[in-house]
Amino acid sequence: MESDRRKRVRSVAIAYGPETAAMLGSIFTILGLILGPLLFLNNDARYICLFSQTFMLILIPEVGLAYSIIQLLRQPTPRNTSRFLKRCNLLTVIILLILAYEFVQSIIKG
């Protein structure tokens, strides 16, 4: 928030407070957590195994994201916000690596 003030940026945290900014960010993250697994719903029988393995792998970082949301909402301080963003970035990279691995495996298997 300090850099927003210095640069005169009217961010959600500056305009409405850190609690509102934390709530808004959490809502979008929760939407991603809920909608993300829907990508793996497929009626094709050969993808049932892929769905379960990939879903279980992705569920681990998603639990970490849910934990981060809870921590942020409990104390929406600039320090916790910074931690939240770092965790989200790390866990998002883990999810992307899992998806990339599954994509490459599906290409190799044909």
A tleap script that builds the chain and sets N, CA, C and O, in Angstrom:
source leaprc.protein.ff14SB
mol = sequence {
  NMET GLU SER ASP ARG ARG LYS ARG VAL ARG
  SER VAL ALA ILE ALA TYR GLY PRO GLU THR
  ALA ALA MET LEU GLY SER ILE PHE THR ILE
  LEU GLY LEU ILE LEU GLY PRO LEU LEU PHE
  LEU ASN ASN ASP ALA ARG TYR ILE CYS LEU
  PHE SER GLN THR PHE MET LEU ILE LEU ILE
  PRO GLU VAL GLY LEU ALA TYR SER ILE ILE
  GLN LEU LEU ARG GLN PRO THR PRO ARG ASN
  THR SER ARG PHE LEU LYS ARG CYS ASN LEU
  LEU THR VAL ILE ILE LEU LEU ILE LEU ALA
  TYR GLU PHE VAL GLN SER ILE ILE LYS CGLY
}
set mol.1.N position { 0.812 -1.194 0.000 }
set mol.1.CA position { 0.000 0.000 0.000 }
set mol.1.C position { 0.859 1.262 0.000 }
set mol.1.O position { 0.462 2.289 -0.549 }
set mol.2.N position { 2.031 1.180 0.615 }
set mol.2.CA position { 2.899 2.358 0.663 }
set mol.2.C position { 3.350 2.766 -0.731 }
set mol.2.O position { 3.388 3.953 -1.056 }
set mol.3.N position { 3.692 1.775 -1.556 }
set mol.3.CA position { 4.128 2.118 -2.920 }
set mol.3.C position { 2.954 2.660 -3.736 }
set mol.3.O position { 3.146 3.512 -4.603 }
set mol.4.N position { 1.740 2.173 -3.465 }
set mol.4.CA position { 0.557 2.727 -4.136 }
set mol.4.C position { 0.383 4.199 -3.778 }
set mol.4.O position { 0.073 5.025 -4.637 }
set mol.5.N position { 0.584 4.515 -2.513 }
set mol.5.CA position { 0.461 5.913 -2.080 }
set mol.5.C position { 1.554 6.778 -2.712 }
set mol.5.O position { 1.288 7.889 -3.173 }
set mol.6.N position { 2.778 6.260 -2.729 }
set mol.6.CA position { 3.888 7.024 -3.313 }
set mol.6.C position { 3.662 7.296 -4.794 }
set mol.6.O position { 3.947 8.386 -5.291 }
set mol.7.N position { 3.144 6.286 -5.492 }
set mol.7.CA position { 2.916 6.430 -6.935 }
set mol.7.C position { 1.549 7.028 -7.252 }
set mol.7.O position { 1.194 7.215 -8.416 }
set mol.8.N position { 0.791 7.324 -6.200 }
set mol.8.CA position { -0.559 7.903 -6.324 }
set mol.8.C position { -1.494 7.012 -7.138 }
set mol.8.O position { -2.278 7.487 -7.960 }
set mol.9.N position { -1.390 5.715 -6.887 }
set mol.9.CA position { -2.265 4.737 -7.526 }
set mol.9.C position { -3.489 4.555 -6.641 }
set mol.9.O position { -3.366 4.397 -5.426 }
set mol.10.N position { -4.645 4.576 -7.236 }
set mol.10.CA position { -5.884 4.395 -6.480 }
set mol.10.C position { -6.273 2.911 -6.545 }
set mol.10.O position { -7.152 2.521 -7.313 }
set mol.11.N position { -5.614 2.106 -5.739 }
set mol.11.CA position { -5.881 0.666 -5.702 }
set mol.11.C position { -7.080 0.394 -4.797 }
set mol.11.O position { -7.551 1.282 -4.087 }
set mol.12.N position { -7.559 -0.835 -4.834 }
set mol.12.CA position { -8.682 -1.224 -3.974 }
set mol.12.C position { -8.294 -1.061 -2.509 }
set mol.12.O position { -9.101 -0.611 -1.696 }
set mol.13.N position { -7.069 -1.425 -2.174 }
set mol.13.CA position { -6.617 -1.310 -0.783 }
set mol.13.C position { -6.586 0.145 -0.323 }
set mol.13.O position { -6.920 0.431 0.827 }
set mol.14.N position { -6.196 1.054 -1.185 }
set mol.14.CA position { -6.156 2.476 -0.833 }
set mol.14.C position { -7.573 3.043 -0.782 }
set mol.14.O position { -7.922 3.757 0.159 }
set mol.15.N position { -8.386 2.733 -1.783 }
set mol.15.CA position { -9.721 3.323 -1.876 }
set mol.15.C position { -10.695 2.767 -0.846 }
set mol.15.O position { -11.498 3.515 -0.289 }
set mol.16.N position { -10.634 1.452 -0.583 }
set mol.16.CA position { -11.649 0.828 0.267 }
set mol.16.C position { -11.089 0.159 1.513 }
set mol.16.O position { -11.854 -0.315 2.353 }
set mol.17.N position { -9.782 0.112 1.646 }
set mol.17.CA position { -9.167 -0.484 2.826 }
set mol.17.C position { -8.612 -1.872 2.550 }
set mol.17.O position { -9.036 -2.540 1.606 }
set mol.18.N position { -7.649 -2.312 3.385 }
set mol.18.CA position { -7.012 -3.615 3.167 }
set mol.18.C position { -7.957 -4.797 3.370 }
set mol.18.O position { -7.790 -5.836 2.732 }
set mol.19.N position { -8.949 -4.650 4.251 }
set mol.19.CA position { -9.891 -5.754 4.468 }
set mol.19.C position { -10.705 -6.023 3.208 }
set mol.19.O position { -10.891 -7.175 2.815 }
set mol.20.N position { -11.187 -4.959 2.579 }
set mol.20.CA position { -11.965 -5.111 1.344 }
set mol.20.C position { -11.099 -5.680 0.225 }
set mol.20.O position { -11.548 -6.534 -0.539 }
set mol.21.N position { -9.866 -5.208 0.131 }
set mol.21.CA position { -8.952 -5.724 -0.898 }
set mol.21.C position { -8.676 -7.204 -0.677 }
set mol.21.O position { -8.638 -7.982 -1.629 }
set mol.22.N position { -8.482 -7.593 0.587 }
set mol.22.CA position { -8.242 -9.004 0.898 }
set mol.22.C position { -9.463 -9.846 0.543 }
set mol.22.O position { -9.325 -10.939 -0.006 }
set mol.23.N position { -10.649 -9.346 0.853 }
set mol.23.CA position { -11.881 -10.074 0.549 }
set mol.23.C position { -12.059 -10.231 -0.959 }
set mol.23.O position { -12.401 -11.314 -1.435 }
set mol.24.N position { -11.831 -9.166 -1.702 }
set mol.24.CA position { -11.985 -9.216 -3.159 }
set mol.24.C position { -10.984 -10.184 -3.790 }
set mol.24.O position { -11.345 -10.984 -4.653 }
set mol.25.N position { -9.736 -10.107 -3.358 }
set mol.25.CA position { -8.726 -11.039 -3.866 }
set mol.25.C position { -9.049 -12.477 -3.518 }
set mol.25.O position { -8.819 -13.385 -4.317 }
set mol.26.N position { -9.583 -12.684 -2.325 }
set mol.26.CA position { -9.950 -14.035 -1.893 }
set mol.26.C position { -11.102 -14.586 -2.713 }
set mol.26.O position { -11.121 -15.771 -3.047 }
set mol.27.N position { -12.060 -13.734 -3.036 }
set mol.27.CA position { -13.204 -14.179 -3.846 }
set mol.27.C position { -12.727 -14.676 -5.210 }
set mol.27.O position { -13.163 -15.729 -5.676 }
set mol.28.N position { -11.834 -13.924 -5.847 }
set mol.28.CA position { -11.331 -14.347 -7.159 }
set mol.28.C position { -10.495 -15.625 -7.064 }
set mol.28.O position { -10.555 -16.475 -7.952 }
set mol.29.N position { -9.727 -15.757 -6.000 }
set mol.29.CA position { -8.932 -16.973 -5.815 }
set mol.29.C position { -9.835 -18.170 -5.575 }
set mol.29.O position { -9.589 -19.248 -6.115 }
set mol.30.N position { -10.883 -17.995 -4.768 }
set mol.30.CA position { -11.835 -19.082 -4.511 }
set mol.30.C position { -12.535 -19.490 -5.802 }
set mol.30.O position { -12.741 -20.679 -6.046 }
set mol.31.N position { -12.902 -18.516 -6.630 }
set mol.31.CA position { -13.507 -18.846 -7.930 }
set mol.31.C position { -12.569 -19.705 -8.769 }
set mol.31.O position { -13.003 -20.664 -9.408 }
set mol.32.N position { -11.298 -19.363 -8.768 }
set mol.32.CA position { -10.313 -20.173 -9.489 }
set mol.32.C position { -10.189 -21.571 -8.921 }
set mol.32.O position { -10.046 -22.539 -9.667 }
set mol.33.N position { -10.242 -21.681 -7.590 }
set mol.33.CA position { -10.161 -22.998 -6.948 }
set mol.33.C position { -11.366 -23.860 -7.298 }
set mol.33.O position { -11.241 -25.071 -7.479 }
set mol.34.N position { -12.526 -23.235 -7.391 }
set mol.34.CA position { -13.750 -23.986 -7.687 }
set mol.34.C position { -13.839 -24.332 -9.171 }
set mol.34.O position { -14.178 -25.460 -9.530 }
set mol.35.N position { -13.538 -23.368 -10.026 }
set mol.35.CA position { -13.707 -23.576 -11.466 }
set mol.35.C position { -12.559 -24.353 -12.110 }
set mol.35.O position { -12.753 -24.978 -13.153 }
set mol.36.N position { -11.377 -24.325 -11.512 }
set mol.36.CA position { -10.219 -25.013 -12.074 }
set mol.36.C position { -10.430 -26.494 -12.329 }
set mol.36.O position { -10.144 -26.961 -13.432 }
set mol.37.N position { -10.920 -27.255 -11.353 }
set mol.37.CA position { -11.124 -28.691 -11.582 }
set mol.37.C position { -12.170 -29.010 -12.646 }
set mol.37.O position { -12.189 -30.123 -13.172 }
set mol.38.N position { -13.035 -28.060 -12.971 }
set mol.38.CA position { -14.036 -28.310 -14.011 }
set mol.38.C position { -13.394 -28.547 -15.375 }
set mol.38.O position { -14.012 -29.131 -16.266 }
set mol.39.N position { -12.152 -28.093 -15.532 }
set mol.39.CA position { -11.440 -28.324 -16.791 }
set mol.39.C position { -11.234 -29.808 -17.072 }
set mol.39.O position { -11.064 -30.213 -18.222 }
set mol.40.N position { -11.249 -30.605 -16.024 }
set mol.40.CA position { -10.942 -32.023 -16.175 }
set mol.40.C position { -12.180 -32.897 -16.319 }
set mol.40.O position { -12.065 -34.110 -16.490 }
set mol.41.N position { -13.353 -32.298 -16.252 }
set mol.41.CA position { -14.566 -33.085 -16.452 }
set mol.41.C position { -14.708 -33.382 -17.934 }
set mol.41.O position { -14.771 -32.475 -18.764 }
set mol.42.N position { -14.757 -34.653 -18.247 }
set mol.42.CA position { -14.808 -35.070 -19.636 }
set mol.42.C position { -15.598 -36.367 -19.699 }
set mol.42.O position { -15.399 -37.256 -18.871 }
set mol.43.N position { -16.479 -36.482 -20.658 }
set mol.43.CA position { -17.297 -37.690 -20.782 }
set mol.43.C position { -16.550 -38.842 -21.432 }
set mol.43.O position { -17.012 -39.982 -21.387 }
set mol.44.N position { -15.418 -38.564 -22.026 }
set mol.44.CA position { -14.640 -39.592 -22.701 }
set mol.44.C position { -14.051 -40.551 -21.665 }
set mol.44.O position { -13.355 -40.119 -20.746 }
set mol.45.N position { -14.325 -41.840 -21.808 }
set mol.45.CA position { -13.930 -42.840 -20.802 }
set mol.45.C position { -12.420 -42.947 -20.634 }
set mol.45.O position { -11.948 -43.281 -19.547 }
set mol.46.N position { -11.659 -42.674 -21.675 }
set mol.46.CA position { -10.210 -42.837 -21.556 }
set mol.46.C position { -9.577 -41.752 -20.685 }
set mol.46.O position { -8.417 -41.879 -20.294 }
set mol.47.N position { -10.314 -40.698 -20.378 }
set mol.47.CA position { -9.768 -39.629 -19.546 }
set mol.47.C position { -10.148 -39.753 -18.074 }
set mol.47.O position { -9.778 -38.894 -17.274 }
set mol.48.N position { -10.867 -40.788 -17.704 }
set mol.48.CA position { -11.265 -40.945 -16.302 }
set mol.48.C position { -10.040 -41.110 -15.416 }
set mol.48.O position { -9.963 -40.490 -14.355 }
set mol.49.N position { -9.097 -41.919 -15.823 }
set mol.49.CA position { -7.876 -42.120 -15.039 }
set mol.49.C position { -7.059 -40.831 -14.988 }
set mol.49.O position { -6.543 -40.461 -13.933 }
set mol.50.N position { -6.942 -40.155 -16.120 }
set mol.50.CA position { -6.216 -38.890 -16.171 }
set mol.50.C position { -6.867 -37.873 -15.244 }
set mol.50.O position { -6.179 -37.127 -14.548 }
set mol.51.N position { -8.190 -37.848 -15.239 }
set mol.51.CA position { -8.902 -36.909 -14.373 }
set mol.51.C position { -8.564 -37.158 -12.922 }
set mol.51.O position { -8.252 -36.220 -12.188 }
set mol.52.N position { -8.623 -38.404 -12.497 }
set mol.52.CA position { -8.418 -38.681 -11.079 }
set mol.52.C position { -6.973 -38.414 -10.657 }
set mol.52.O position { -6.743 -37.846 -9.589 }
set mol.53.N position { -6.004 -38.809 -11.467 }
set mol.53.CA position { -4.603 -38.575 -11.107 }
set mol.53.C position { -4.271 -37.085 -11.111 }
set mol.53.O position { -3.680 -36.571 -10.161 }
set mol.54.N position { -4.647 -36.413 -12.163 }
set mol.54.CA position { -4.349 -34.993 -12.266 }
set mol.54.C position { -5.094 -34.203 -11.209 }
set mol.54.O position { -4.537 -33.294 -10.593 }
set mol.55.N position { -6.345 -34.549 -11.000 }
set mol.55.CA position { -7.135 -33.839 -9.995 }
set mol.55.C position { -6.513 -33.986 -8.613 }
set mol.55.O position { -6.440 -33.016 -7.858 }
set mol.56.N position { -6.071 -35.180 -8.279 }
set mol.56.CA position { -5.466 -35.397 -6.963 }
set mol.56.C position { -4.158 -34.624 -6.827 }
set mol.56.O position { -3.856 -34.103 -5.754 }
set mol.57.N position { -3.378 -34.543 -7.910 }
set mol.57.CA position { -2.139 -33.764 -7.861 }
set mol.57.C position { -2.420 -32.270 -7.704 }
set mol.57.O position { -1.716 -31.575 -6.970 }
set mol.58.N position { -3.434 -31.787 -8.383 }
set mol.58.CA position { -3.764 -30.367 -8.330 }
set mol.58.C position { -4.442 -30.012 -7.013 }
set mol.58.O position { -4.385 -28.867 -6.566 }
set mol.59.N position { -5.074 -30.983 -6.403 }
set mol.59.CA position { -5.758 -30.728 -5.136 }
set mol.59.C position { -4.779 -30.300 -4.042 }
set mol.59.O position { -5.141 -29.516 -3.164 }
set mol.60.N position { -3.557 -30.798 -4.082 }
set mol.60.CA position { -2.561 -30.459 -3.050 }
set mol.60.C position { -2.240 -28.959 -3.062 }
set mol.60.O position { -2.346 -28.325 -2.013 }
set mol.61.N position { -1.853 -28.361 -4.199 }
set mol.61.CA position { -1.620 -26.914 -4.182 }
set mol.61.C position { -2.888 -26.108 -3.907 }
set mol.61.O position { -2.819 -25.020 -3.335 }
set mol.62.N position { -4.048 -26.636 -4.311 }
set mol.62.CA position { -5.286 -25.914 -4.048 }
set mol.62.C position { -5.585 -25.842 -2.557 }
set mol.62.O position { -6.126 -24.844 -2.082 }
set mol.63.N position { -5.244 -26.879 -1.825 }
set mol.63.CA position { -5.397 -26.832 -0.365 }
set mol.63.C position { -4.479 -25.747 0.201 }
set mol.63.O position { -4.862 -25.023 1.120 }
set mol.64.N position { -3.278 -25.638 -0.346 }
set mol.64.CA position { -2.363 -24.577 0.072 }
set mol.64.C position { -2.914 -23.191 -0.225 }
set mol.64.O position { -2.750 -22.271 0.576 }
set mol.65.N position { -3.562 -23.040 -1.366 }
set mol.65.CA position { -4.182 -21.757 -1.693 }
set mol.65.C position { -5.333 -21.442 -0.744 }
set mol.65.O position { -5.489 -20.301 -0.311 }
set mol.66.N position { -6.134 -22.448 -0.423 }
set mol.66.CA position { -7.239 -22.235 0.523 }
set mol.66.C position { -6.699 -21.814 1.891 }
set mol.66.O position { -7.253 -20.920 2.531 }
set mol.67.N position { -5.625 -22.453 2.334 }
set mol.67.CA position { -4.997 -22.081 3.605 }
set mol.67.C position { -4.494 -20.639 3.552 }
set mol.67.O position { -4.646 -19.892 4.519 }
set mol.68.N position { -3.904 -20.251 2.440 }
set mol.68.CA position { -3.401 -18.888 2.293 }
set mol.68.C position { -4.532 -17.867 2.353 }
set mol.68.O position { -4.375 -16.791 2.930 }
set mol.69.N position { -5.667 -18.207 1.757 }
set mol.69.CA position { -6.825 -17.313 1.807 }
set mol.69.C position { -7.281 -17.115 3.245 }
set mol.69.O position { -7.555 -15.991 3.667 }
set mol.70.N position { -7.360 -18.205 3.991 }
set mol.70.CA position { -7.792 -18.118 5.393 }
set mol.70.C position { -6.838 -17.236 6.185 }
set mol.70.O position { -7.274 -16.385 6.960 }
set mol.71.N position { -5.538 -17.436 5.994 }
set mol.71.CA position { -4.547 -16.626 6.704 }
set mol.71.C position { -4.683 -15.145 6.341 }
set mol.71.O position { -4.574 -14.279 7.209 }
set mol.72.N position { -4.916 -14.859 5.076 }
set mol.72.CA position { -5.046 -13.472 4.635 }
set mol.72.C position { -6.295 -12.823 5.210 }
set mol.72.O position { -6.258 -11.670 5.641 }
set mol.73.N position { -7.400 -13.557 5.220 }
set mol.73.CA position { -8.642 -12.982 5.734 }
set mol.73.C position { -8.599 -12.777 7.244 }
set mol.73.O position { -9.261 -11.879 7.765 }
set mol.74.N position { -7.834 -13.592 7.944 }
set mol.74.CA position { -7.705 -13.411 9.394 }
set mol.74.C position { -6.959 -12.129 9.731 }
set mol.74.O position { -7.343 -11.394 10.640 }
set mol.75.N position { -5.889 -11.870 8.989 }
set mol.75.CA position { -5.077 -10.675 9.234 }
set mol.75.C position { -4.659 -10.060 7.897 }
set mol.75.O position { -3.609 -10.411 7.361 }
set mol.76.N position { -5.468 -9.150 7.357 }
set mol.76.CA position { -5.134 -8.545 6.058 }
set mol.76.C position { -4.103 -7.422 6.178 }
set mol.76.O position { -4.373 -6.277 5.814 }
set mol.77.N position { -2.940 -7.758 6.685 }
set mol.77.CA position { -1.860 -6.777 6.815 }
set mol.77.C position { -1.014 -6.782 5.544 }
set mol.77.O position { -1.066 -7.742 4.776 }
set mol.78.N position { -0.243 -5.732 5.313 }
set mol.78.CA position { 0.633 -5.727 4.133 }
set mol.78.C position { 1.604 -6.913 4.120 }
set mol.78.O position { 1.903 -7.455 3.056 }
set mol.79.N position { 2.093 -7.313 5.284 }
set mol.79.CA position { 3.022 -8.450 5.356 }
set mol.79.C position { 2.325 -9.749 4.939 }
set mol.79.O position { 2.876 -10.531 4.164 }
set mol.80.N position { 1.112 -9.975 5.454 }
set mol.80.CA position { 0.373 -11.181 5.080 }
set mol.80.C position { -0.052 -11.146 3.617 }
set mol.80.O position { -0.108 -12.183 2.957 }
set mol.81.N position { -0.348 -9.958 3.114 }
set mol.81.CA position { -0.696 -9.835 1.698 }
set mol.81.C position { 0.492 -10.222 0.825 }
set mol.81.O position { 0.335 -10.913 -0.182 }
set mol.82.N position { 1.668 -9.776 1.216 }
set mol.82.CA position { 2.880 -10.141 0.473 }
set mol.82.C position { 3.112 -11.645 0.516 }
set mol.82.O position { 3.445 -12.252 -0.502 }
set mol.83.N position { 2.939 -12.245 1.680 }
set mol.83.CA position { 3.073 -13.706 1.799 }
set mol.83.C position { 2.044 -14.419 0.932 }
set mol.83.O position { 2.359 -15.399 0.257 }
set mol.84.N position { 0.806 -13.917 0.956 }
set mol.84.CA position { -0.270 -14.508 0.165 }
set mol.84.C position { 0.095 -14.508 -1.315 }
set mol.84.O position { -0.052 -15.522 -1.998 }
set mol.85.N position { 0.570 -13.368 -1.806 }
set mol.85.CA position { 0.926 -13.278 -3.223 }
set mol.85.C position { 2.077 -14.207 -3.581 }
set mol.85.O position { 2.064 -14.829 -4.643 }
set mol.86.N position { 3.072 -14.308 -2.704 }
set mol.86.CA position { 4.195 -15.216 -2.964 }
set mol.86.C position { 3.728 -16.666 -2.986 }
set mol.86.O position { 4.132 -17.435 -3.859 }
set mol.87.N position { 2.872 -17.048 -2.022 }
set mol.87.CA position { 2.346 -18.422 -2.000 }
set mol.87.C position { 1.510 -18.699 -3.237 }
set mol.87.O position { 1.632 -19.763 -3.844 }
set mol.88.N position { 0.660 -17.747 -3.615 }
set mol.88.CA position { -0.182 -17.940 -4.802 }
set mol.88.C position { 0.667 -18.141 -6.045 }
set mol.88.O position { 0.387 -19.018 -6.862 }
set mol.89.N position { 1.699 -17.331 -6.185 }
set mol.89.CA position { 2.581 -17.481 -7.344 }
set mol.89.C position { 3.257 -18.845 -7.356 }
set mol.89.O position { 3.302 -19.508 -8.391 }
set mol.90.N position { 3.777 -19.261 -6.218 }
set mol.90.CA position { 4.449 -20.557 -6.130 }
set mol.90.C position { 3.480 -21.699 -6.417 }
set mol.90.O position { 3.794 -22.598 -7.198 }
set mol.91.N position { 2.314 -21.671 -5.797 }
set mol.91.CA position { 1.350 -22.755 -5.981 }
set mol.91.C position { 0.781 -22.764 -7.396 }
set mol.91.O position { 0.468 -23.829 -7.928 }
set mol.92.N position { 0.646 -21.598 -8.006 }
set mol.92.CA position { 0.195 -21.539 -9.392 }
set mol.92.C position { 1.233 -22.156 -10.323 }
set mol.92.O position { 0.876 -22.860 -11.267 }
set mol.93.N position { 2.494 -21.903 -10.071 }
set mol.93.CA position { 3.565 -22.517 -10.870 }
set mol.93.C position { 3.531 -24.035 -10.717 }
set mol.93.O position { 3.713 -24.761 -11.694 }
set mol.94.N position { 3.299 -24.518 -9.500 }
set mol.94.CA position { 3.210 -25.969 -9.284 }
set mol.94.C position { 2.059 -26.554 -10.087 }
set mol.94.O position { 2.216 -27.593 -10.728 }
set mol.95.N position { 0.902 -25.896 -10.060 }
set mol.95.CA position { -0.253 -26.374 -10.829 }
set mol.95.C position { 0.065 -26.367 -12.322 }
set mol.95.O position { -0.263 -27.321 -13.027 }
set mol.96.N position { 0.697 -25.310 -12.807 }
set mol.96.CA position { 1.050 -25.246 -14.230 }
set mol.96.C position { 2.042 -26.331 -14.624 }
set mol.96.O position { 1.942 -26.891 -15.715 }
set mol.97.N position { 2.990 -26.634 -13.758 }
set mol.97.CA position { 3.937 -27.717 -14.043 }
set mol.97.C position { 3.224 -29.066 -14.115 }
set mol.97.O position { 3.535 -29.889 -14.977 }
set mol.98.N position { 2.281 -29.291 -13.222 }
set mol.98.CA position { 1.504 -30.538 -13.253 }
set mol.98.C position { 0.729 -30.631 -14.560 }
set mol.98.O position { 0.725 -31.675 -15.212 }
set mol.99.N position { 0.074 -29.540 -14.940 }
set mol.99.CA position { -0.698 -29.545 -16.187 }
set mol.99.C position { 0.204 -29.726 -17.404 }
set mol.99.O position { -0.157 -30.445 -18.337 }
set mol.100.N position { 1.361 -29.091 -17.407 }
set mol.100.CA position { 2.296 -29.250 -18.524 }
set mol.100.C position { 2.776 -30.690 -18.621 }
set mol.100.O position { 2.868 -31.241 -19.717 }
set mol.101.N position { 3.081 -31.301 -17.483 }
set mol.101.CA position { 3.509 -32.701 -17.465 }
set mol.101.C position { 2.410 -33.601 -18.030 }
set mol.101.O position { 2.680 -34.468 -18.862 }
set mol.102.N position { 1.182 -33.396 -17.581 }
set mol.102.CA position { 0.068 -34.217 -18.074 }
set mol.102.C position { -0.159 -33.995 -19.567 }
set mol.102.O position { -0.480 -34.937 -20.291 }
set mol.103.N position { 0.005 -32.763 -20.029 }
set mol.103.CA position { -0.161 -32.470 -21.446 }
set mol.103.C position { 0.891 -33.192 -22.281 }
set mol.103.O position { 0.575 -33.797 -23.305 }
set mol.104.N position { 2.134 -33.125 -21.839 }
set mol.104.CA position { 3.220 -33.805 -22.557 }
set mol.104.C position { 2.988 -35.313 -22.549 }
set mol.104.O position { 3.200 -35.974 -23.566 }
set mol.105.N position { 2.561 -35.857 -21.427 }
set mol.105.CA position { 2.285 -37.295 -21.349 }
set mol.105.C position { 1.167 -37.699 -22.301 }
set mol.105.O position { 1.231 -38.764 -22.915 }
set mol.106.N position { 0.143 -36.858 -22.427 }
set mol.106.CA position { -0.955 -37.198 -23.336 }
set mol.106.C position { -0.504 -37.149 -24.790 }
set mol.106.O position { -1.002 -37.916 -25.614 }
set mol.107.N position { 0.431 -36.262 -25.118 }
set mol.107.CA position { 0.961 -36.200 -26.484 }
set mol.107.C position { 1.819 -37.423 -26.771 }
set mol.107.O position { 1.734 -38.007 -27.852 }
set mol.108.N position { 2.645 -37.812 -25.808 }
set mol.108.CA position { 3.524 -38.971 -25.992 }
set mol.108.C position { 2.708 -40.243 -26.174 }
set mol.108.O position { 3.024 -41.073 -27.027 }
set mol.109.N position { 1.658 -40.397 -25.373 }
set mol.109.CA position { 0.827 -41.602 -25.450 }
set mol.109.C position { -0.048 -41.600 -26.687 }
set mol.109.O position { -0.525 -42.647 -27.123 }
set mol.110.N position { -0.255 -40.425 -27.249 }
set mol.110.CA position { -1.008 -40.327 -28.482 }
set mol.110.C position { -2.438 -40.346 -28.253 }
set mol.110.O position { -3.217 -40.271 -29.203 }
savepdb mol mol.pdb
quit
